[in-house]
Amino acid sequence: MNDLQKKSKKHYIIEAAAELFTEKGFKASSIRELAQRVGLEPSSIYSHIHSKEELLITICTNCASRFTEGMQSIKSTPKSSLEKVEMLIGLHVETAFEDPAAIAVFSEEWRHLPEPYLTIFKDAKKQYEQNFRLIIKQGMDEGTIREMDTNIVFNTIIHAVRWPYFSGKKYDRKKISETITQILMHGLKK
């Protein structure tokens, strides 16, 4: 098997792991089940991965990178804070449709990351949330976002954009994005 085939098999294993972890949870999932899903013997799967934990690390790291890179890109745009919040809402909804199983694992199973990855993940999550809250606060200071409790606004947005991770395939991507954005942005505009 050449390097490209090995890489593509590993990618397939990561996708299957995300689906398995979404269905059963990280702790209840086994390498044996994963091997069965991808058509390998349990002993053969280890030529592609080192451990179940490696899969969780990969899934969570890849998703965290999407959000971190998206945040950095959005923060650096010359748009108003209100427009940046709208872009962040779009980032969350679009990401849910791109890889719903991985995002569900990222959202729910990150607590099972081994150290030092758990600490790194928590720090990145905290930084992302601080940046999001800062954009909301800047919007209030600019006068484009109504004056409200920043934490409540942030948590309302995050919870509103979270449910498509678990049910996004049942709905039209564009309709979900537009509806969530309209509802949230209408409530934020001053």
N, C-alpha and C positions, 0 to 999 in steps of 0.2 A: 504494500500500500504506500503510495507516494505521499509527500507532505500535504499536498492540496486535498487529497482524499481523506487523510487523517484529520486535517483541519475541518473539513466539511462534515465528517462523521462526529467530531467533537461538538461542532455547532448544533448538529441534530440532537446530540445527547443533552446539551444544555437546554434546548427548547423542550425536549421531552421531560427533563427534570423540572423545569418551570411549571409545566402542566401537571405533573405528578404532585409537586409541592403545593400547588394551588388546590388540587382536589383533596389531598390527604393531610396536608401540613408537612413541614420539614421533618419533625420528629417521627411521625408515623410512616414516612416513606422509607423504602429500603432500596439498596443497590440492586438487589435481586429483581424487584419490580421494575426498576428502571431498565435493567439489562433486557428483561422480557419485552418491554415496550419498544426498544430499539433493535430487537432481534439479535442480541448478543448473549453469549454465556456470561454469567456473573464474573467469572475470572477474566474473561476477555475484555470487559469494559475498562479494566484497570490499565489497559494499554493506551487508553484515550484520556482517562482522568485519574487523579490520585485518590480522591475521596468524595463523599457526599458533601462534606463541608466546602471543598474546593468549588463545587457546583453552586452552592449558595453564595459563596464569596463572589464568584464570577457574575452571577445574576444580579446581585445587589450592587456591585461595583459598576457594572455596565449601566444600570438604571440611574444610579447616583450621578454618573458622568453625564448622562443625557440632561438631567435636571440642572446640574452645576454649569455645564456649558451653555444651556439655554438661558439660565439666569444671567451669566456673564454677558452674553450677547444682548439680552434685553436691557440690562442695566446700562450698557454702553450706547444705546440708541439715543438720539436727541429728542425723543418723543416725550410727551407729558407723562407724569406718573400714572394718571388715569389710563392712558393708552398702554403703558407698560403693564399695568395690572391686567388689562384685557389680553395682552400678549401672553402673560403668564397663565391665564386661564386657558388660552388656546394651546399652550405648551402641554399642560396637564391632560387635556382632552385628546389632543393628537397622539401623545405618547401612549395613552390608554388603548387607542386603536392600533397603534403600530405593533405592540407586543403585550397584549392584555395579561397573559399568564405571568410573564416576567414582572410586570408592574404589580400584579396582585401579590406575588412572592415578596417583592421589594417592600410593599406596604405592610404586609402582615408577618413575614417570617424573619425579618432582619434581626430580631431579638435573639435568634439562635446563632448569629455569627460568632465564631471563636475570636478570642483576643489575638492580636491587637486590632483585628478588623472591626470588631464591635465598637471600640473607642473611636477609631478613625471614622466609621460610619456615623456615629452619634455627633461627632464634631462637625462633619460635613452637613448633616441634617440641621444642626443648630445654626450654622452659618447661612444656609439656604433660607431658613425661616426668618432669621434676622434681616437678611436682605429683602425678603418679601415684605416684612413689616415696615422696614425703612422706606420702601417705595410707597406703601400705603400712607405712612406718616408724611412723606414729602408731598403727596397729593393733597393731603389735608392742609399742609402749610402753603401750597400753591393756590389753594382754593378750588381745585378741580374735584376733590373728594370731600363729601360732607364730614364734618367733625363728629367722630364716633370713637368708641374704644377700639384701638388698633388690634388688640388681641382677639376681640370678638369678630371683627371684620376678617382678620386673617383666618381664624378657625372656621368661620362660615364659608369662606371661599374654598379652603382646602377640603372641607367635608362635602361641599357641593360638587367639586370636580373629582372626587374620589370614587363615587359610585359607578361611573362608566368603566372603571378597571374591572369590575366584577360582572357587569351586565351590558357592556358596550356593544357586543356583537348582535344584540337583539334590536338595536336601534341604528338609524342612519347617522353616520358620523357627522355630516354637515348639520343635520337638524339638532343633534345633541349640542354641538359646539355653539351654534347660533342661539339656541334656547337658553342654555346655561349662561352664556355671555350676556344676553339681553336681560335676564332676570337679575344677575349680579350687578351689572353695570348700571342698570336703572336705579337700583338701591344705593349705589355709591355716588352717582353724579350729584353735585351740589346744585 
